[in-house]
């Protein structure tokens, strides 16, 4: 459906070539300072036409706040967001009257609904993500003010061009020594996750925060574009300063909600959190995240191969994950395919399309991450508030109740 979230609920609307796209946000706390520019910053990072690596469609994606705020403050009532489609060219899609485009949703939408939008993919178009990015910007502002949460995504691969040290290469070992493996992630990449900023990401047209790799990615995208083809890639995202205790086992574990959110983004095909698939190659004795008492008196882990989530619940470590985007389905090469009636034919798509979506996908990934964390924070705060109204627990062993202070003997032992 078109609504995401439990307490912070976002409903998006609009098709790729209709009059406007946008969102309704229900459940935003009252009293949040909010003006259009808070939302516009992220929308401008998502908009088309940013460089020769993206679609030339000329959309400014200017947002209008329709409701839910007054004098720059949220009222706690539904927030309406609207962005007008200004550079519409539905005539570019006349061939879809005859052909379902290969790897597009034309055929499946028609099978599901019995009717479909006539141009640009309708709701399956990436234009739909405007509402997500706008809503995510609002969620992110609350999380930043309330908890200091930071969300930074960046391009970690384009085709076979990989950000150095994103994943340590497997050790060259014999069959008798297959337990000898490197760490799940290299120290360089772990450090990048701790320090990368949006300023560093946006300094490169590919949004890869490594200049040399970014240039190689640029050349790979241009090569696909010149060949009237496309190429895919991955986006890595890190979320810092997330409070511990959020996530709803067993079916709404935090990593499950993040996977749900990310795989709902158009063109996504893969998701992994923490050490991901690489972690399956490492014995538990080397992969386990041991606990330690931090100088500030809080518990933490020496490593973070779990990606900040254990048992489906955040543990206050950085949350990081990677999302895989397929090569865009629309290419300008002639493709042998079939018409709706099964007649074989050749389709050469027109229109304006991205040869690679991952540079523009970065703010979409950040937005969906913000929506998940925002919703889970509100759910956990509701639980904690309800529990705080009850008498203090005094009948259970200390190990069954969260300690509000670290015992002195534990500090001395440390």
N, C-alpha and C positions, 0 to 999 in steps of 0.2 A: 504494500500500500504506500501512500505518499506521506505518512506521518511517522516520525522517529522520536523515541524517547518515552519515558514514563511520567516523570514530574516536570521535566523541562522538555516540552513537546514541540516539535517543529514539523509543520506541514508545508511542503513546497508545492508550487503550481506552475503551469505554463509549458508550452512547447517551443521548439527551436525557432519557429517563424510566426508565432502568434504576436499579439500586441504587446504583451509584457510577460515577465517571469518574476517570481518572488516567493515570499514565505509569510506564514503566520506563526508567531512564537507565543506559546502559552506556558506560563509557569516561571517567567523571569521574575526574580525578587524585586520588590519595589525599592526605590531609593538609589538605584544604580545610575551614576552619571552617564548619559548616553546622548551623543549627537551623531548626525549622519556621517561625519568624517571618521568616527570610530569604526564604522562598517566599511566605508569607501576604501580605506587603506588596503584591506585584504581583497576587495573586489578588483581593485586596480592591479593587483598582483596576478589575479586570475584572468583578466580580460584578454581578448585576442589582439593580434596586431602589435605585440610588444617588440618583436624583432623579426628578422628573416627566417627564424627557426619555427615560427608559429603561423597559424592561419592569418591571411590578410583581411579577414572580415573586420570592418571598422565599427566596433561597438565601444562606446565610452563606459557603458555599464554604470551609469550614475544612479545611485540609490536614493529613494525617497522614503522617509519614515512617515507612515500613514496614520499610525495610532500607537497608543501605549506609552507615550512620553508627553511631558509638559514641562516647559522651562528647562529642558535638558536633563530631566530626571525620569526614570521609569516609574510607572504608576502601579505596577503589579498586574495590570490588565494585558490582554493580548496585544502584541506588537506586530503591526503590519508593515511589510517591506516590499517595495515595488521597484523594478528596473525595467525600463521600456526597451523593446527590441527596435532598433532604429535602422539597421542595415540589413533588411530582409530581402532575400532574392529567391522566393519559392520557385521561380521559373527554372532555376538551376537544377531542380530535382524532377523534371518532367519524365525522365527515364524510369523513375520508380513507379510510374503508373503501369509499366509493363513488367519490370524486373524487380524481384526482391534482391537487394544488394548483398553480395557474398559477405558472410560473417556479421551482417547487420541484424537489427531486430525487426526489419520490415515484415518478414514472414511470420515470426513468432507473435508479434503484436496482432497481426491479422488473424492468426489461429486462435489467440486467446479472446480477443474482443469482438471479432467479426467485422471490425472496421479499424482503420488506422489513419494517422495524420498523413497528409499527402506530400509533405516535404520535410527534409532535414532530420528525419528520425523521430520527430515528435517528442514524447517524454523520454525516449531513450537517448536523446541528444545530450551532450555535455552542457548545453545551455541551462538545463535543469539544475546544475550544481550551483548556480548563482544564489539561489535561496539557501542552500546549505552553507555556503561561504559567508553570507550575510549573517545568518543565525549563529554560526560558529564564532564570528567576530564578537558578538554580544556575549556569548558564553565565556569566551576567552578573557574579555575585560573583567567580568565578575571574578573569574578564577585568579586573575592576576592581582586584583585588589584585595581579595579575601584571603588568598593563600600564597601569593607570590609564584603561582604556577607559570612556567615557561614552556612553550611548545615550539619546536623548530624542526621543520622537515627539509630535506635536501635530496637532490638527485644523486643516487649512488651507482647507477649504471645506465648506459645506453647501448643496446645491443650487447656486444662482447666487450665493450670498453668499460672497465670497472674502476671505481675509486680505489686507489692503492690501499691494501691492507683491510678492505671491507670485510673480507673473510680470509683467514690464514690459509694458505695452500696446504692440502693434506701432506703429511710426511711421507717420504719415500721409504717404506718399510717392507720387510719381507712378510710372508704369510704367517710366519711363526712369531712375529713381533708386531701384530696389528693393534696392540694396545698403546704403542708409542705414538702419541699424537700431540699436535700443538694445542694451544689454548683455543677455545671456541672463537674468539675474536682477538685480533692483534692488539698490543698495547697502544699502538698509534691510533687505531680506530676507537678504542675505548676512550682515549683522551679527546678525540674529536667529538664524541658524543657529549662529553662534559663541557666543552668549550665553544662549540659551533654556535653562531648567532645568525639571525636573519640578514643582518647587514653583510656578513661574509657570504651567505648564500646568494643574495641578490646582486652581489658584485660581479657575478658571472652570468652570461646570457643563458647558460644551460641550468643554472641554479645548482651546480656542483661546486662545493667550496674548496676546490683544488684546481688552481689555474691551469696547470699542465694537462690534467685529465679533462678539464672543461673544454680546452681547445680541441682535444682529440674527439670528445663527444660532439662538439660543434661540426667538425669535419664529417663525422659519421652521419649526422642528421642531414647535412647539406648533400652528402652523397645519395642518401635515400630520396631527398627532395628532387635532385637533378634527374634521378632515374624514374621519376613519377611513382615512387614507392614510399614505404613508411618503415619505421623501426620502433621497437618497444624499449622498455627499461624498468628500473626500479626506483622507488622513493623510500628513503629511510626517515623515520621520525623519532625524536626523543622528547619526552615529557618530564620536566624537572619539577621538584618540590610538590609532588602529589602527596596528600596526606595518606597515612597508612589506614587500612581498614575499609577501603571502598571496594565494591564488587559484590555480587549477590550469588553465592553458590546455591544450588549446584548448576542450574541451567543458564544463569546469567552471570557467569564468572566474568571478571573484568576483561580477560583476554578474549573471551567469546563475544562480548559486546564490541570490543575493538575490531575483531575479525568481521563481525556482522556489519559494522559501520564501513570499514574499508572495502569490503567486497560488494557493497552496494554502490560504490562509485563506478561510473561507466568505464569500461575497458579494463577493469581489474581482473586478474586471473590467479593471484597467489597472495598469501599472507603468512608471515612467520614472526614470532615474538622472541625476544631474548636471543639465545644462541641458535634458535631455529633448527633447521635441518642439520646444520653443522654439529649441534649438540648431540645428535644421535650417534655420532662417531666417537664420542669421548666417554670413557668409563665414569661411573658415578663418583668414584674416589677422587677424580680430578674435576668433575663438573659441579659437584655440590657446592652451594654457597654457605660457607661457615659463618656463624654469628660471632659478633664481638661487641664489646661495650665501647661506645665512642666517647671522646673527651667531653662532649656536651651532656653525657649521662644517658643518652638514648642508645638502644640497640640498633645495630646495622649489620651488614654482611661484608665480608672481605672482598668477595667477587660478586658479580651481578649477572651471571649467566642466565638467571631466571627472567631477566628483563623487568625487574621491579614488581613481579606478580608471582605469588605463591599460593596454591590452593584456590586460585581464582580471585584473590584479595591482594590489594596493593600493600607493599611492605615499606613504603617511603623511599625506596631506592628509585633511581631514574628508570622510567618505563621507556623501552625502545623496541621498535618493530620495523619490518620492511614489507612493502607492498609492491607486487609485480603488475605492470601494465603491459598489455599486449600491444603489438604494432597496430596502429589505427587501421580500421577496416576499409575506410574510403581511400582509394588510390586512383590515380588518373590513368593507369595502364588499362588497356582493353583486357577484359577477363571473360573467358568462355564460361557461361552459366546457363540458366534456364529462366524463361518467363514464368509468370504466375500460372499459366495454363500448361506448363511443362515443355513448351516449345524451346528447343535449344537456340541459343543466340549469343551475342557478344555485347557486353556492357562496358562502356567507358564513362566513368562517373565524371560529372562536372561539379562545380561548387568550390568553396574555399575551405581547406582542411589542414590540420596540423600534420606534418610528416612524422612528428613524435610528440606525444601528449605529456610526457613526464615533466618538462619545465613548468607548464601551466598547472599540473596536478598538485604541485607542492602546497599551495594554500588550501586546496580542497582536502588534502590529507590532514593538514593542521586543523581545519574546520571540523571535520568529523571526529578527530581526536578530542577537540574541545567539547563537542556535544556529548560524547560519551562520559568524559570526566565530570562535566557539569551535572548531568543527570544522576550519576552515581554518588556525587557529593551530596546532592539534595536528598537522595534516598537515605544515605547513611546519617545525615544530620537529623532527619525526621525520626529515625530509630533512636539515636542518642538522646534527642529531646524527650521522646516518650519514656525512655528508660530513666532519665534524670528525675522524673517526677515520682519515682518509686523510692521506698526506703532503701538505705545503703545495705548491700549484701554483707552479712557478717557470719553466716553459717557455713560457708564453703571454705575448703582448704585454700591457702594463698595462691597455689599454682593454678587454681581454676578462675581466679579473678585478676583482672589487669591491675598491676601495681602502678600507683600514681607517682611513686618515687623509687629510685634504685636503693635497695638496702645498703647501709654503710659497709657491712661486711663484704658485699659484692664489689663495692668500689675498692676496698682495701685489697681484696684478692686480685683485682685487675692490676 
